[in-house]
């Protein structure tokens, strides 16, 4: 009984626990449902809020895009209007040009018609002239017994004499107009260039004197059976002159570069004291290598001074620029001359609106061929042109190289400036030195050319041969004919005489009246 009661109580307890658990599960379920509903509402609220934000953001972006579109549209409209105005302006200019061309064509057509009329009139004048000439020839033949050829020669000579004064007058007038137009500007440019740069006087010689201290050193330089001096002359290519003059020896050579190396070699041998053929060759080779480095460095320094260090000039040409220091022409150092031309050409090109640096480049390279003339055949113009063309120098430089000696006409302001600067550098007093005999011969030739013309009384070469003063007979030569005579004498000099720079021909005509009072 007790067991049954226990079982019953247990069953009732289990059933109560079941119902209690079920009730609690339902309460938890309701709680979970309520929580889920609350979360769902919160999520829905956040979603609505995000949606509203997104809509607001979309509206802002749409408004911004619309504003940007409007701005771009306005800018494009302005650009379109500007382009359209520019096109319309160009069309107006083209129409004006076409109109001007049409007017020019009409003007040219009218001039052509006028020329045709003048040609017809001229043809008629020629026919009339020929008729009159035939009549004159017949009259002369009948009156003087001359043949047709002889009569024609007489007429032509008379015609030439009658027209000579008119030609001289026209020549004088044209020259005067050209001089008035160009003289002032040319003088200003040349004066500016020459006053802003001044070069050295000629000072190159064919010998160098080396001090040796005592006469004992002479014997050591000569060596046993003359071996040392023969080796020196062989490796240096210079004449070593040892005479009775105490304490010195003379090094002679037309090649300045070889002479300088020879002088430096002798100085080092004297300082060292060891003088024998092997040592001579060793020292010479070392000095030669140093001089090669020296000329390359000097070429670079020259370009830096001229402002051409970054101009892309080839290293081989740079070395040749440095080598110009050891080359001379008429006693004028080639490097000094080239620097002078570079500075003068740069100044003149700048004054005339050209490229100053390009003119300096052409000026420093115009005589670059002189650095090669001792080693290669040919003239320095061809050598310089070939080497500069090979290393890609500008066309203006190539033109200046050829034009400065008249091989072709200058085609640019820079080339013309180089030609003028070259003439100035060579012609200024003291720049160059000539052999006395050649100078005297040229002066005599100038005077003989002048006195060979009819009407010339005397002629004098002045200013070291740079000016030819010609005195003419006033009764035979008029003022206009004096101008023509000076041109003819200058032309003869250009054709027959070789000279540096330029020669001024000055024709003087004066009438003197002399009377004597007798007591």
JOSUL-V243525 format. One record per residue. N is the residue number from 1. PHI is phi in radians with two decimals (999 if undefined). PSI is psi in whole degrees, 0 to 359 (NA if undefined). OMEGA is omega as a letter, one per 40 degrees, with the letter a starting at -180 (NA if undefined). Layout:
N:PHI:PSI:OMEGA, N:PHI:PSI:OMEGA
This chain:
1:999:318:i, 2:-1.11:322:a, 3:-1.14:318:a, 4:-1.11:317:i, 5:-1.09:320:i, 6:-1.09:317:a, 7:-1.12:318:a, 8:-1.12:314:i, 9:-1.06:319:a, 10:-1.11:320:a, 11:-1.14:316:i, 12:-1.11:321:i, 13:-1.12:319:i, 14:-1.15:318:a, 15:-1.14:321:i, 16:-1.14:318:i, 17:-1.09:324:i, 18:-1.11:312:a, 19:-1.15:321:i, 20:-1.08:316:a, 21:-1.12:321:i, 22:-1.13:320:i, 23:-1.10:318:a, 24:-1.17:320:i, 25:-1.09:321:i, 26:-1.15:321:i, 27:-1.12:318:i, 28:-1.13:321:a, 29:-1.11:316:i, 30:-1.11:322:i, 31:-1.11:316:i, 32:-1.10:320:i, 33:-1.10:315:i, 34:-1.08:317:i, 35:-1.08:318:a, 36:-1.11:318:i, 37:-1.10:320:i, 38:-1.10:317:i, 39:-1.13:320:i, 40:-1.06:317:i, 41:-1.11:320:i, 42:-1.11:317:i, 43:-1.12:318:i, 44:-1.09:319:i, 45:-1.09:315:i, 46:-1.12:320:i, 47:-1.09:317:i, 48:-1.06:318:i, 49:-1.12:315:i, 50:-1.09:321:i, 51:-1.10:317:i, 52:-1.11:317:i, 53:-1.07:318:a, 54:-1.11:318:i, 55:-1.09:318:i, 56:-1.10:316:i, 57:-1.11:319:i, 58:-1.07:319:i, 59:-1.10:318:i, 60:-1.08:315:i, 61:-1.10:319:i, 62:-1.09:317:i, 63:-1.12:318:i, 64:-1.11:317:i, 65:-1.09:320:i, 66:-1.12:317:i, 67:-1.10:316:i, 68:-1.07:319:i, 69:-1.08:316:a, 70:-1.09:318:i, 71:-1.11:314:i, 72:-1.09:322:i, 73:-1.09:318:i, 74:-1.14:316:i, 75:-1.10:315:i, 76:-1.10:323:i, 77:-1.12:317:i, 78:-1.10:315:i, 79:-1.08:319:i, 80:-1.08:315:a, 81:-1.12:321:i, 82:-1.12:314:i, 83:-1.09:319:i, 84:-1.10:318:i, 85:-1.11:320:i, 86:-1.11:318:i, 87:-1.11:317:i, 88:-1.09:321:i, 89:-1.12:316:i, 90:-1.09:319:i, 91:-1.09:320:i, 92:-1.10:317:i, 93:-1.10:317:i, 94:-1.09:318:i, 95:-1.09:319:i, 96:-1.11:318:i, 97:-1.10:317:i, 98:-1.08:318:i, 99:-1.09:317:i, 100:-1.12:319:i, 101:-1.09:319:i, 102:-1.11:318:i, 103:-1.13:320:i, 104:-1.11:319:i, 105:-1.05:317:i, 106:-1.11:317:i, 107:-1.09:317:i, 108:-1.10:319:i, 109:-1.08:319:i, 110:-1.13:319:i, 111:-1.14:321:i, 112:-1.08:318:i, 113:-1.09:317:i, 114:-1.11:320:i, 115:-1.12:320:i, 116:-1.06:317:i, 117:-1.09:317:i, 118:-1.12:321:i, 119:-1.09:317:i, 120:-1.09:316:i, 121:-1.11:319:i, 122:-1.11:320:i, 123:-1.08:319:i, 124:-1.12:319:i, 125:-1.10:320:i, 126:-1.10:316:i, 127:-1.09:317:i, 128:-1.11:319:i, 129:-1.09:317:i, 130:-1.11:321:i, 131:-1.10:314:i, 132:-1.11:322:i, 133:-1.13:319:i, 134:-1.08:319:i, 135:-1.11:317:i, 136:-1.11:319:i, 137:-1.07:318:i, 138:-1.14:319:i, 139:-1.11:316:i, 140:-1.13:319:i, 141:-1.09:319:a, 142:-1.26:321:a, 143:-1.38:318:a, 144:-1.88:357:a, 145:1.22:30:a, 146:-1.64:153:i, 147:-1.34:172:a, 148:-1.10:319:a, 149:-1.16:317:i, 150:-1.14:319:i, 151:-1.11:320:i, 152:-1.11:320:i, 153:-1.09:319:i, 154:-1.12:317:a, 155:-1.14:315:a, 156:-1.09:321:i, 157:-1.16:318:i, 158:-1.15:320:i, 159:-1.10:318:i, 160:-1.10:319:i, 161:-1.14:321:a, 162:-1.23:327:a, 163:-1.50:344:a, 164:-1.03:317:a, 165:-1.14:320:i, 166:-1.14:318:i, 167:-1.10:317:i, 168:-1.09:320:i, 169:-1.13:317:i, 170:-1.14:320:i, 171:-1.09:317:i, 172:-1.11:319:a, 173:-1.13:314:a, 174:-1.14:318:i, 175:-1.11:321:a, 176:-1.14:317:i, 177:-1.11:316:i, 178:-1.12:320:i, 179:-1.16:317:a, 180:-1.09:326:a, 181:-1.34:320:a, 182:-1.79:336:a, 183:-1.10:317:a, 184:-1.11:312:a, 185:-1.19:318:i, 186:-1.08:316:i, 187:-1.08:319:a, 188:-1.10:313:a, 189:-1.12:314:a, 190:-1.16:320:i, 191:-1.12:317:i, 192:-1.03:316:a, 193:-1.18:314:a, 194:-1.26:327:a, 195:-1.34:337:a, 196:-1.57:354:i, 197:-2.56:136:i, 198:-2.38:129:a, 199:-1.72:181:a, 200:-1.45:163:i, 201:-1.41:163:a, 202:-1.12:136:a, 203:-2.58:7:a, 204:-1.40:139:i, 205:-2.21:175:a, 206:-1.70:0:a, 207:-2.36:157:i, 208:-2.27:142:i, 209:-1.85:130:a, 210:-2.00:125:i, 211:-1.37:131:a, 212:-2.01:359:i, 213:1.59:287:i, 214:-2.34:167:a, 215:-1.28:344:i, 216:-1.07:327:a, 217:-1.15:332:i, 218:-1.03:315:i, 219:-1.10:322:a, 220:-1.21:324:i, 221:-1.20:321:i, 222:-1.16:315:i, 223:1.37:173:a, 224:-1.16:126:a, 225:0.98:26:i, 226:1.28:19:a, 227:-1.18:320:a, 228:-1.12:312:a, 229:-1.19:326:i, 230:-1.14:319:i, 231:-1.12:316:i, 232:-1.02:312:a, 233:-1.14:325:a, 234:-1.21:312:a, 235:-1.34:328:a, 236:-1.56:335:a, 237:1.29:22:a, 238:-2.11:158:i, 239:-1.52:126:i, 240:-1.78:111:a, 241:-1.81:118:i, 242:-2.08:111:a, 243:-2.11:200:a, 244:-1.44:356:i, 245:-1.10:123:a, 246:-1.26:139:i, 247:1.35:6:a, 248:-2.49:157:i, 249:-2.27:158:a, 250:-2.01:134:i, 251:-1.93:123:a, 252:-2.15:132:i, 253:-2.99:145:i, 254:-1.31:342:a, 255:-1.58:106:a, 256:-1.12:323:a, 257:-1.11:311:i, 258:-1.11:323:a, 259:-1.15:320:i, 260:-1.15:319:i, 261:-1.11:320:i, 262:-1.11:317:i, 263:-1.09:315:a, 264:-1.14:323:i, 265:-1.11:315:a, 266:-1.12:318:i, 267:-1.06:317:a, 268:-1.23:325:i, 269:-1.14:321:i, 270:-1.15:318:i, 271:-1.14:320:a, 272:-1.27:322:i, 273:1.55:341:i, 274:-1.59:109:a, 275:-2.17:107:i, 276:-2.70:163:a, 277:-0.91:315:a, 278:-1.11:317:i, 279:-1.15:322:i, 280:-1.05:313:i, 281:-1.12:322:a, 282:-1.13:311:a, 283:-1.13:319:a, 284:-1.06:315:a, 285:-1.08:318:i, 286:-1.13:316:i, 287:-1.12:320:a, 288:-1.08:317:i, 289:-1.09:319:i, 290:-1.12:321:i, 291:-1.20:325:i, 292:-1.09:317:i, 293:-1.15:323:a, 294:-1.15:317:a, 295:-1.21:326:i, 296:-1.14:316:i, 297:-1.16:320:a, 298:-1.15:322:i, 299:-1.05:318:i, 300:-1.13:319:i, 301:-1.13:323:i, 302:-1.13:317:i, 303:-1.13:323:i, 304:-1.11:317:i, 305:-1.09:327:a, 306:-1.49:354:a, 307:1.38:24:a, 308:-1.99:19:a, 309:-1.12:329:a, 310:-1.84:25:a, 311:-1.51:359:i, 312:1.33:29:i, 313:-1.32:134:a, 314:-1.10:143:a, 315:-0.98:327:i, 316:-1.15:321:i, 317:-1.21:325:i, 318:-1.06:318:i, 319:-1.12:321:i, 320:-1.15:326:i, 321:-1.08:314:i, 322:-1.11:327:a, 323:-1.25:340:i, 324:-1.07:336:i, 325:-1.05:335:a, 326:-1.85:35:i, 327:-2.44:140:a, 328:-2.37:154:i, 329:-2.40:121:a, 330:0.94:35:i, 331:1.43:355:i, 332:-1.65:127:a, 333:-1.09:132:a, 334:-1.14:322:i, 335:-1.21:316:i, 336:-1.05:318:i, 337:-1.10:315:a, 338:-1.14:320:i, 339:-1.12:319:i, 340:-1.09:315:i, 341:-1.10:319:a, 342:-1.08:313:a, 343:-1.14:314:a, 344:-1.11:316:a, 345:-1.12:320:i, 346:-1.09:317:i, 347:-1.13:314:a, 348:-1.18:319:i, 349:-1.09:319:i, 350:-1.11:320:i, 351:-1.14:328:a, 352:-1.63:6:i, 353:1.49:17:i, 354:-1.62:188:a, 355:-1.54:109:a, 356:-1.10:315:a, 357:-1.17:322:i, 358:-1.15:322:i, 359:-1.15:319:i, 360:-1.10:319:i, 361:-1.07:314:i, 362:-1.14:324:a, 363:-1.16:317:a, 364:-1.25:337:a, 365:-1.81:359:a, 366:-1.15:331:i, 367:-1.96:25:a, 368:-1.09:335:i, 369:-1.12:340:i, 370:-1.16:338:i, 371:-1.28:349:a, 372:-1.99:349:a, 373:-1.15:333:i, 374:-1.29:336:a, 375:-1.82:339:a, 376:-2.30:155:i, 377:-1.37:161:i, 378:1.84:169:a, 379:-1.48:160:a, 380:-1.20:337:i, 381:-1.17:310:a, 382:-1.13:317:i, 383:-1.10:315:i, 384:-1.14:319:i, 385:-1.08:315:a, 386:-1.12:315:a, 387:-1.20:322:i, 388:-1.25:324:i, 389:-1.17:322:a, 390:-1.09:323:a, 391:-1.75:21:i, 392:1.26:35:i, 393:-1.25:152:a, 394:-1.06:159:a, 395:-1.08:324:i, 396:-1.11:325:i, 397:-1.18:314:i, 398:-1.08:318:i, 399:-1.13:321:i, 400:-1.14:322:i, 401:-1.07:317:a, 402:-1.38:324:a, 403:-1.28:332:a, 404:-1.23:349:i, 405:-2.07:18:i, 406:1.36:14:i, 407:-1.25:336:i, 408:-2.76:167:a, 409:-1.40:144:i, 410:-1.15:137:a, 411:-1.96:8:a, 412:-2.61:163:i, 413:-1.06:319:a, 414:-1.13:316:i, 415:-1.15:319:i, 416:-1.11:321:i, 417:-1.12:321:i, 418:-1.12:317:i, 419:-1.06:315:i, 420:-1.15:315:i, 421:-1.11:323:i, 422:-1.11:317:i, 423:-1.14:319:i, 424:-1.10:316:a, 425:-1.13:321:a, 426:-1.36:330:a, 427:-1.60:342:a, 428:-1.12:146:a, 429:-1.01:133:i, 430:1.53:353:a, 431:-1.26:321:a, 432:-2.27:159:a, 433:-2.20:137:a, 434:-2.09:161:i, 435:-1.20:135:a, 436:-1.01:318:a, 437:-1.09:317:i, 438:-1.15:323:i, 439:-1.14:313:i, 440:-1.09:322:i, 441:-1.13:319:a, 442:-1.19:319:i, 443:-1.07:317:i, 444:-1.10:319:i, 445:-1.12:321:i, 446:-1.07:314:a, 447:-1.15:322:i, 448:-1.16:322:i, 449:-1.08:316:a, 450:-1.15:315:a, 451:-1.26:347:i, 452:-1.30:346:i, 453:-1.46:146:a, 454:-1.22:137:i, 455:1.65:353:i, 456:-1.51:128:i, 457:-1.54:306:a, 458:-2.51:159:i, 459:-2.49:137:a, 460:-2.27:133:i, 461:-1.60:121:a, 462:-2.13:173:i, 463:0.95:51:i, 464:1.00:36:i, 465:1.42:7:i, 466:-1.52:347:a, 467:-2.38:137:i, 468:-2.05:113:a, 469:-1.72:121:a, 470:-2.03:124:i, 471:-1.83:125:a, 472:-2.00:164:i, 473:-1.36:122:a, 474:-1.16:330:a, 475:-1.30:337:a, 476:-1.73:331:a, 477:-2.07:124:i, 478:-1.46:176:i, 479:-1.09:316:i, 480:-1.15:320:i, 481:-1.19:333:i, 482:-1.10:321:i, 483:-1.09:314:i, 484:-1.12:321:i, 485:-1.10:318:i, 486:-1.08:322:i, 487:-1.14:318:a, 488:-1.16:320:i, 489:-1.13:317:i, 490:-1.07:321:i, 491:-1.15:318:i, 492:-1.07:320:i, 493:-1.12:318:i, 494:-1.06:324:a, 495:-1.38:328:a, 496:-1.95:342:a, 497:-2.04:138:i, 498:-1.73:123:a, 499:-2.66:152:i, 500:-1.49:147:i, 501:1.30:230:a, 502:-2.49:158:i, 503:-2.17:127:i, 504:-1.57:126:i, 505:-1.78:116:a, 506:-2.01:106:a, 507:-1.63:125:a, 508:-2.00:126:i, 509:-2.21:122:i, 510:-2.54:150:i, 511:-1.94:123:a, 512:-2.00:135:i, 513:-1.97:121:a, 514:-2.11:128:i, 515:-2.32:157:i, 516:-2.13:136:i, 517:-1.70:122:a, 518:-1.89:131:a, 519:-1.36:NA:NA
